Structure formats: structure tokens, C-alpha cells
Amino acid sequence: MTQPNIIFILIDDLGWTDLACCGSPFYETPNLDRLRAQGMQFSDGYAACPVCSPTRVSVQTGRYPARVGVTNYIAGSARGAVIEPDYVKHLPHEEHTIAQALGDAGYQTWHVGKWHMGGEEYWPEHHGYEVNVGGCDMGMPRYGYFSPWGNPRLEDGPQGEYLTDRLTDEAIGLVAHADDRPFFLHMAYYTVHVPIQAKPEHVTRFEAKAADLGLNEIEPFRLGERFPCEHKRDRRVTRRLLQSDPSYAAMVWSMDENIGRLLAAVEEAGRAENTVVFFTSDNGGLATAEGAPTCNAPLSEGKGWMYEGGTREPLLISWPGVTEPGSTCDAPVTSTDFYPTFLEMAEADPMPARSDGEVQPCDGVSLAPLLRGAESLGREAIFWHYPHYGNQGGAPGCSVRAGDHKLIEFFEDGHVELYNLREDIGEEHDLAEDDPDRAEHLHGLLREWREDVGAKLPTPNPDWEG
């Protein structure tokens, strides 16, 4: 079998229902809808963390962020009723990244876009990527989406050039000038992260659409409780109730438009039939703070929260000749799974050696069986650990999903919540008291997992006055 090219498209802060094919009633994504029709849509795809850097680390290593030690966005810090533990603020060199593993297997390795996994000595070129375009320590465009961007790994374009367009141009150039080796493209757009900035002509279009649908006459926000962290205690969580922001819709449109351009370039290069395409996001949509530009309903909350809106993501995979076009999979999968999936597709060593010579254990499980038609991966559970206060109103916690059930432990007071996600996707009915045996079993799995990965826990804040 010929090793396939692999394109992994990672969007920043895109919510589970932010694509038309995933249920958005307002945003338009014709190119991604087409990709969905060509491959498999995962209804229960997850990011390993409700914020960006840890999920990105999980993609690069196939390991849970808690095991690597990168448990927060770099370099976030906050405290409230508890004090967060220390965490690693870079992708350690000891980790054998997917770029290094695929490079060993004969691949060209390219990174384009956001990195946000440490200072200059930890940028992509120091983790196995032959090419790095735009990847640095920045978590968002320094000066916005219109040039100049102030990115040390991307030369400024003409005044006003749109960043999403430029990154796509760079990726298209790599595809057009690729050599005969298979390629791995880590296409990590900065969009749709704040600042919410879009091309004026697209904003105007979606303003008109919002007016036609009457969305501009509906109050989009509901004011909630005060933030639980010290640095935002004077503010209140502001939840968006529906998708209606024309600027955000325009950003989604440009994202989709550019993915269409990239895939067309792969077709033009004659590589489409041997190119696997992945599409997903690093955490849930921004729905409760910082302008709350999107809504993740029917999921609860969004970025920075332990609820489904914080971690459940759109996930599309097209593997020509393997995945059944238009198929759907409801097996729970998570971002640690991409690493072993890439390696199996590339017929590479599934357990590559680290720089110290030791075999690197992988927490993920290859998705290849699911892509070939299997109904499950046979594992008992997947896990999350976020012992931090983010900027969106969520509180420190950890969680486990086994089958249809999910248990969340909140570190401020130690209470747990249990939900049946198949029957209650919005996490509205806590079953912890009604089903104590299941709650205790899942809590036991969670505690055992935390010990196994060496997860660090927050400590009580003696100065907290509530």
C-alpha cells in the first residue's frame, strides 16, 4: 500500500455545531459539508482539554496532557477558591512528536499556522517539522487578522491581507512544490479565535442573513453568575443563546472558503486520491465570555468548561478508498487518538522511541478500525483533567466518559455530577444521587487514571473569601 499524504486541519475555538453539516442554523460551510459527504463524521469526537495548548500537545504526542504536564493554555494563570498546580509551559523536547515519527517513516513534515506550545526553542522546527510557517508562542494574532500580523514566523503581507487567506496560500505553495515523498501537513489555522475580525463584505452578507431570519431582533445573551476566579470576580458570565453574530459567521465562511481552496490545490496536484484529510478543533466554541461570539447548543457551556460544550468537537475524516462516503460514527474518540491513527495509516512504528531511547507510551487508540467500519474501539473510558480557572467562567475539574455516561469532579468542593449523554446531551439532569453505584465506579476510574498519569491537583486557597 502506498503511504498516504495526511492533512490535519486544526481550527481554534470552533464549536461542535459551528458547521452547517454539524447542525448550524446560521453559519455556512459548503466545502466542509462536501468533505463530510466524502468521508466519516464523528458525532462524539472530543478534544483532550477545554483549552488550546493541552489539546495541541495531545495531538503532537498521542498522550494525555496531564501525563505530559501541559494542563493549561500557555501561559495562563488564575486562582479562586483553589490554587492551581504548577504545569509545564512548553512541549518538552523529550516527547517524540508525530512530525518526528512520520519523518522517520519517510514523510515531508510541514506546520502552517498556530503552535502555542512554548517559547522559541520549542517551536515546530525543533520538534521535527521541516517547514514552519506562522508557528510560534503566540496564541492569537498579535495585531489582528489583517496584515501586519507581527508574527516572527510569517512575513507581513500587503496592508490588510487576511491571515486565513495567507496561511492557505502558504500551504498551497507547499503542496504545489512537494517532492515525491508523502507529506504530513499540520494545518493549524488561528481562526476562529478572538479577535473576531472578518472581511467586511462577508460581514455585510451575514448581517443581511441575520435580518432576513429575524435574528437581529432576538436578544442573544443571558447574564449569569459571577466568575469564580479572582481576576474576574467583578464580572459576570454572559452566555450566548443562539448563533447570530455576523462577524463570527463571516470568519467561519472564510475558514471554509480557504479549506476549499486547499483541497482544490491537492486535487490539482493529482494527490487527492491518496490524501487523508482530518478536520477538527482544539476546544469548544467561545460561548460564555470575551464577547461570546457563538453558541454550542444543545451542548452545555463552551470553551474553558468541563461540560460537553468545552470539549466535544466537530470531527470529519476522509480516507479515500477506505471510509464509506457519508458515513457516521458515534464511538467516543479523543485527540490523543490522532497520533496512533496517523502512524497506522503511514505503516510506521506504532511505538516510536523517544530521544532518551525509551519507547514512548501512547494513550490514544488508532481510529483506523472505525474508519474501516468497526463500531467501537473496545476501550472502557476516556479522560480529561483541567485543574485551572480559564477566562470563560468554568471551574477547575476533571472528568471521565465510559459508554454513554460521563462523570465530572469539581475541585473547588469535591462534588461530582453524573450524566447520561445519550439521553441528556445538554447535561441538564445530574444522576449522581439517583445512580450512586455508577457514580462511584466512574469516580474510581477517574482517580486511578489520575494516579497513573501523575495528574497534579489544585490546593485550597487560604486567602479566598468567596
C-alpha positions as MATLAB code, in Angstrom:
seq = 'MTQPNIIFILIDDLGWTDLACCGSPFYETPNLDRLRAQGMQFSDGYAACPVCSPTRVSVQTGRYPARVGVTNYIAGSARGAVIEPDYVKHLPHEEHTIAQALGDAGYQTWHVGKWHMGGEEYWPEHHGYEVNVGGCDMGMPRYGYFSPWGNPRLEDGPQGEYLTDRLTDEAIGLVAHADDRPFFLHMAYYTVHVPIQAKPEHVTRFEAKAADLGLNEIEPFRLGERFPCEHKRDRRVTRRLLQSDPSYAAMVWSMDENIGRLLAAVEEAGRAENTVVFFTSDNGGLATAEGAPTCNAPLSEGKGWMYEGGTREPLLISWPGVTEPGSTCDAPVTSTDFYPTFLEMAEADPMPARSDGEVQPCDGVSLAPLLRGAESLGREAIFWHYPHYGNQGGAPGCSVRAGDHKLIEFFEDGHVELYNLREDIGEEHDLAEDDPDRAEHLHGLLREWREDVGAKLPTPNPDWEG';
ca = [
       0.000    0.000    0.000;
       1.282    3.467   -0.869;
       1.731    5.697    2.163;
      -0.994    8.374    2.026;
      -0.456   12.082    2.350;
      -2.035   13.335    5.576;
      -3.614   16.761    6.063;
      -4.640   17.521    9.625;
      -6.729   20.693    9.818;
      -6.987   22.081   13.347;
      -9.250   25.072   13.936;
      -9.003   27.260   17.036;
     -12.116   27.571   19.267;
     -14.578   26.104   16.756;
     -17.716   24.739   18.417;
     -19.436   21.378   17.880;
     -22.329   22.887   15.919;
     -20.363   25.581   14.074;
     -20.608   23.791   10.696;
     -23.748   23.502    8.610;
     -23.230   19.732    8.381;
     -22.992   19.621   12.185;
     -26.269   21.428   12.701;
     -25.579   25.155   12.488;
     -28.736   27.036   11.502;
     -26.805   30.214   10.615;
     -23.208   29.546    9.533;
     -22.454   28.293    6.011;
     -19.736   25.729    5.263;
     -20.240   24.246    1.780;
     -16.685   22.916    1.410;
     -16.680   21.163    4.760;
     -20.154   19.844    4.058;
     -18.657   18.318    0.913;
     -15.773   16.837    2.909;
     -18.302   15.337    5.310;
     -20.135   13.753    2.354;
     -16.861   12.233    1.136;
     -15.890   10.667    4.455;
     -16.934    9.962    8.029;
     -18.427   12.307   10.620;
     -17.791   11.511   14.287;
     -20.691   12.623   16.460;
     -18.763   12.082   19.701;
     -15.331   13.461   18.863;
     -13.506   15.247   21.690;
     -10.544   17.490   22.407;
      -8.356   16.350   25.297;
      -8.870   19.653   27.125;
     -11.332   22.572   27.090;
      -8.483   24.987   26.235;
      -5.953   25.018   23.423;
      -2.332   24.244   24.363;
      -3.027   20.945   26.170;
      -5.101   19.628   23.266;
      -2.372   20.623   20.821;
       0.157   18.733   22.931;
      -2.084   15.657   22.854;
      -2.135   15.746   19.040;
       1.642   16.012   18.841;
       2.338   13.236   21.351;
      -0.672   10.918   21.479;
      -0.558   11.345   25.252;
      -2.953   12.886   27.722;
      -1.958   16.467   28.589;
      -1.806   15.555   32.289;
       0.833   12.904   31.536;
       2.967   15.396   29.609;
       2.350   18.070   32.255;
       0.845   20.729   29.956;
      -2.593   21.175   31.541;
      -3.401   24.835   30.785;
      -3.158   27.212   27.867;
       0.354   28.654   27.864;
       0.943   30.732   29.988;
      -2.435   31.117   31.693;
      -2.657   31.588   35.454;
      -5.521   32.280   37.862;
      -6.814   31.406   41.301;
     -10.096   31.367   43.164;
     -11.322   29.042   45.901;
      -8.389   26.810   44.952;
      -4.847   27.499   43.820;
      -3.922   25.833   40.560;
      -0.948   23.442   40.427;
       2.211   24.215   38.506;
       2.259   22.994   34.922;
       4.779   22.635   32.097;
       4.700   25.679   29.808;
       6.129   24.093   26.668;
       6.103   20.884   24.642;
       9.091   19.018   26.132;
      11.879   18.011   23.778;
      11.799   14.529   25.285;
       8.447   13.877   23.636;
       8.658   12.154   20.252;
       6.210   14.182   18.196;
       4.085   12.992   15.339;
       6.267   15.026   12.969;
       9.376   13.181   14.172;
       7.648    9.813   13.921;
       6.340   10.467   10.410;
       9.652   11.991    9.375;
      11.302    8.725   10.430;
       8.758    6.944    8.205;
       9.793    8.963    5.145;
       7.343   11.887    5.256;
       7.808   15.541    4.456;
       6.563   17.371    7.560;
       5.063   20.848    7.409;
       3.497   23.049   10.064;
       1.379   26.037    8.990;
      -0.397   28.331   11.466;
      -0.801   28.369   15.227;
       1.565   26.444   17.528;
       1.298   27.910   21.084;
       3.356   25.224   22.787;
       6.272   27.173   24.218;
       8.965   29.750   23.518;
      11.265   29.876   20.516;
      13.344   26.852   21.489;
      10.134   24.770   21.409;
       8.745   25.953   18.067;
       7.831   23.411   15.333;
      11.247   23.348   13.683;
      12.629   21.997   16.980;
      10.023   19.236   17.110;
      10.530   17.513   13.771;
       8.860   19.851   11.290;
      10.924   20.546    8.186;
       8.864   23.659    7.475;
       7.327   26.096    9.935;
       5.083   28.871    8.642;
       3.488   31.034   11.308;
       4.088   28.741   14.276;
       5.407   30.472   17.404;
       4.470   31.104   21.026;
       1.505   33.330   20.133;
      -1.953   32.020   20.994;
      -3.708   34.518   18.732;
      -2.756   37.065   16.053;
      -0.780   39.781   17.817;
      -2.228   42.685   15.812;
      -5.341   41.020   14.443;
      -6.224   39.125   11.281;
      -5.356   41.881    8.806;
      -1.687   42.447    7.946;
       0.611   43.461    9.574;
       0.398   40.494   11.937;
       3.669   40.790   13.851;
       4.334   37.058   13.563;
       8.050   36.106   13.773;
       7.482   33.062   11.559;
       5.362   34.755    8.895;
       6.426   37.777    6.879;
       3.810   40.527    6.871;
       1.794   40.707    3.687;
       0.370   43.711    1.862;
      -1.531   46.083    4.115;
      -4.850   44.450    5.024;
      -4.096   40.931    3.747;
      -6.297   38.458    5.631;
      -4.345   35.969    7.744;
      -6.529   32.945    6.932;
      -6.032   33.602    3.210;
      -2.279   33.953    3.596;
      -1.810   30.771    5.596;
      -3.757   28.880    2.944;
      -1.606   30.393    0.191;
       1.490   29.177    2.039;
       0.070   25.666    2.394;
      -0.945   25.561   -1.263;
       2.613   26.504   -2.195;
       3.962   23.605   -0.161;
       1.601   21.154   -1.857;
       2.429   22.509   -5.319;
       6.176   22.195   -4.787;
       6.245   18.961   -2.783;
       8.771   16.297   -3.701;
       7.936   12.636   -4.286;
       7.752   11.736   -0.592;
       4.332   11.583    1.092;
       3.599   14.712    3.124;
       2.133   15.468    6.527;
       0.580   18.938    6.720;
      -0.305   20.168   10.194;
      -2.661   22.959    9.095;
      -3.452   24.847   12.305;
      -5.441   27.970   11.492;
      -5.552   30.811   14.025;
      -9.200   31.359   13.149;
     -11.848   31.450   14.707;
     -10.105   32.627   17.876;
     -10.601   36.211   19.034;
     -10.303   38.928   17.932;
     -13.472   38.373   15.912;
     -12.433   40.057   12.670;
     -13.719   39.200    9.215;
     -13.751   40.622    5.729;
     -16.300   43.473    5.570;
     -18.075   42.087    2.500;
     -18.721   38.791    4.279;
     -19.898   40.538    7.435;
     -22.378   42.553    5.365;
     -23.676   39.349    3.801;
     -24.360   37.712    7.160;
     -25.844   40.889    8.597;
     -28.399   40.647    5.806;
     -28.957   36.954    6.520;
     -29.480   37.654   10.231;
     -32.020   40.331    9.356;
     -33.829   38.010    6.924;
     -34.087   35.353    9.644;
     -35.100   37.876   12.288;
     -32.076   37.004   14.401;
     -31.117   40.642   14.868;
     -34.350   41.163   16.782;
     -33.597   38.443   19.356;
     -31.565   39.267   22.476;
     -28.567   36.917   22.074;
     -27.209   36.993   25.643;
     -28.224   35.987   29.143;
     -26.322   37.406   32.104;
     -25.306   34.768   34.635;
     -23.305   34.248   37.795;
     -20.072   35.978   38.747;
     -16.804   34.458   37.554;
     -15.240   32.063   40.077;
     -11.680   33.356   39.645;
     -10.096   36.303   41.463;
      -9.089   38.326   38.428;
     -12.656   38.451   37.055;
     -14.785   38.452   40.213;
     -16.225   41.842   39.321;
     -17.680   40.438   36.074;
     -20.486   38.052   35.254;
     -20.639   35.131   32.855;
     -22.509   36.165   29.699;
     -23.983   33.226   27.805;
     -24.870   33.419   24.123;
     -28.241   31.792   23.480;
     -28.149   31.429   19.693;
     -25.850   31.653   16.686;
     -26.407   35.117   15.229;
     -23.105   37.052   15.192;
     -22.461   38.152   11.552;
     -18.732   38.701   12.132;
     -18.228   35.240   13.559;
     -20.294   33.745   10.729;
     -18.073   35.588    8.271;
     -14.948   34.141    9.931;
     -16.419   30.652    9.619;
     -17.198   31.365    5.954;
     -13.604   32.436    5.242;
     -12.309   29.374    7.073;
     -14.468   27.110    4.913;
     -13.620   29.003    1.729;
      -9.898   28.554    2.372;
     -10.182   24.882    3.209;
     -11.942   24.524   -0.132;
      -9.013   26.258   -1.845;
      -6.502   23.985   -0.115;
      -8.335   20.795   -1.052;
      -8.718   22.022   -4.631;
      -4.945   22.518   -4.768;
      -4.415   18.925   -3.593;
      -6.748   17.796   -6.390;
      -4.906   19.910   -8.949;
      -1.601   18.395   -7.829;
      -3.008   14.946   -8.560;
      -2.742   13.831   -4.932;
      -6.368   13.811   -3.775;
      -6.963   10.065   -4.189;
      -4.048    9.316   -1.859;
      -4.596   12.072    0.715;
      -6.326   11.578    4.043;
      -7.982   14.723    5.439;
      -8.787   15.295    9.093;
     -10.783   18.284   10.341;
     -11.397   19.191   13.979;
     -10.994   21.876   16.680;
      -8.812   22.265   19.773;
     -11.621   23.076   22.230;
     -15.242   24.115   22.329;
     -16.734   27.286   20.923;
     -16.364   30.541   22.880;
     -19.884   30.869   24.280;
     -19.748   32.437   27.753;
     -17.183   35.271   27.786;
     -14.950   37.559   25.714;
     -17.875   38.608   23.557;
     -19.319   35.063   23.443;
     -19.453   35.015   19.610;
     -21.036   31.563   19.215;
     -23.466   29.180   20.870;
     -22.875   25.434   21.301;
     -26.488   24.420   21.978;
     -27.694   21.782   22.573;
     -24.415   21.271   24.419;
     -23.879   22.975   27.750;
     -21.399   25.880   28.090;
     -18.244   26.106   25.942;
     -14.525   26.810   25.908;
     -12.941   26.590   29.355;
     -15.694   24.416   30.877;
     -15.758   20.718   31.806;
     -19.198   20.308   30.251;
     -19.697   18.988   26.710;
     -19.591   22.425   25.103;
     -15.987   22.743   26.269;
     -14.608   19.554   24.767;
     -16.929   17.994   22.162;
     -15.754   18.979   18.685;
     -16.679   18.635   15.046;
     -14.602   15.778   13.620;
     -14.556   14.843    9.936;
     -12.176   12.319    8.362;
     -11.935   11.414    4.691;
      -9.738    8.419    3.810;
     -10.284    7.779    0.095;
     -10.958    4.158   -0.696;
     -11.350    3.264    2.987;
     -14.014    5.348    4.714;
     -17.537    4.933    3.416;
     -18.686    8.267    1.932;
     -21.319    9.969    4.058;
     -20.843    7.597    6.984;
     -21.258    8.448   10.665;
     -19.582    7.049   13.793;
     -20.879    7.551   17.331;
     -17.974    5.924   19.192;
     -16.376    8.367   21.678;
     -12.913    9.357   20.425;
     -10.446   11.999   21.553;
      -7.475   13.971   20.281;
      -4.877   11.579   21.731;
      -6.160    9.112   19.112;
      -4.850   11.024   16.112;
      -1.189   10.135   16.759;
      -1.586    6.343   16.503;
      -4.061    6.788   13.652;
      -1.508    8.741   11.609;
       1.139    6.107   12.329;
      -1.091    3.206   11.284;
      -2.064    4.976    8.062;
       1.620    5.595    7.335;
       2.561    1.990    8.168;
       5.016    3.412   10.684;
       6.292    2.095   14.025;
       3.310    2.388   16.407;
       5.614    2.776   19.424;
       8.463    5.093   18.362;
      11.491    5.635   20.573;
      11.970    8.904   22.424;
      15.207   10.891   22.451;
      16.289    9.016   25.586;
      15.905    5.693   23.760;
      12.822    4.639   25.692;
       9.670    3.602   23.868;
       7.060    6.350   24.092;
       3.784    5.038   25.541;
       0.699    6.283   23.755;
      -2.612    6.978   25.487;
      -4.511    7.157   22.227;
      -6.028    4.344   20.195;
      -5.931    4.230   16.403;
      -9.184    5.246   14.744;
      -8.389    3.136   11.668;
     -10.756    0.299   12.681;
     -13.625    2.788   12.958;
     -12.727    4.282    9.588;
     -12.891    0.763    8.143;
     -16.360    0.194    9.582;
     -15.909   -1.107   13.140;
     -18.469    0.152   15.652;
     -16.177    0.639   18.664;
     -12.565    0.650   19.801;
     -13.125   -1.602   22.804;
     -11.711    0.736   25.441;
     -13.558    1.444   28.658;
     -13.143    5.186   29.081;
     -11.585    8.484   28.040;
     -10.495   11.239   30.435;
      -9.982   14.970   30.900;
      -8.052   16.965   33.514;
      -8.243   20.740   33.773;
      -7.208   21.864   37.297;
      -7.298   25.535   36.315;
      -9.549   28.565   36.041;
      -9.864   29.675   32.447;
     -11.142   33.000   31.189;
     -14.652   31.792   30.381;
     -16.254   31.056   33.775;
     -15.553   27.365   34.213;
     -14.169   25.963   37.462;
     -11.241   23.523   37.888;
     -12.204   19.893   37.436;
     -11.651   16.566   35.741;
     -13.967   14.109   34.049;
     -14.380   10.641   32.600;
     -16.653    9.215   29.925;
     -17.404    5.488   29.831;
     -20.032    4.364   27.356;
     -22.932    6.785   27.440;
     -22.145    8.120   30.913;
     -19.910   10.988   31.957;
     -18.825   11.952   35.459;
     -17.312   15.323   36.362;
     -15.448   16.035   39.602;
     -15.150   19.699   40.584;
     -12.076   20.549   42.621;
     -13.398   23.589   44.492;
     -15.655   21.489   46.740;
     -15.102   17.911   45.547;
     -18.661   17.282   44.378;
     -19.361   15.073   41.369;
     -22.012   15.185   38.662;
     -23.132   12.251   36.506;
     -24.886   12.464   33.135;
     -26.236   10.040   30.550;
     -25.114   11.797   27.387;
     -27.126    9.603   25.049;
     -30.360   10.650   26.758;
     -29.261   14.063   28.057;
     -26.726   15.660   25.730;
     -27.274   19.042   27.383;
     -26.194   17.729   30.812;
     -29.332   19.040   32.479;
     -30.135   16.071   34.742;
     -27.466   15.139   37.293;
     -27.793   11.410   38.112;
     -25.112   11.220   40.819;
     -27.631   10.739   43.635;
     -30.000    8.544   41.612;
     -27.276    6.170   40.396;
     -24.633    6.157   43.179;
     -23.070    2.824   42.194;
     -22.307    4.018   38.680;
     -21.058    7.348   40.017;
     -18.696    5.596   42.413;
     -17.432    3.255   39.686;
     -16.665    6.118   37.306;
     -15.140    8.175   40.106;
     -12.889    5.223   40.894;
     -11.784    5.010   37.248;
     -11.036    8.722   37.312;
      -8.962    8.534   40.485;
      -6.994    5.542   39.166;
      -6.318    7.346   35.891;
      -5.140   10.500   37.683;
      -2.654    8.456   39.653;
      -1.454    6.637   36.534;
      -0.737    9.814   34.558;
       0.623   11.745   37.545;
      -2.066   14.415   37.345;
      -1.459   17.371   39.640;
      -4.302   18.700   41.770;
      -5.133   22.212   42.970;
      -4.944   23.121   46.653;
      -7.281   25.207   48.855;
      -6.717   28.954   48.751;
      -6.405   30.175   52.363;
      -6.973   33.772   51.281;
     -10.228   33.113   49.425;
     -13.217   34.910   50.854;
     -15.776   33.730   48.314;
];
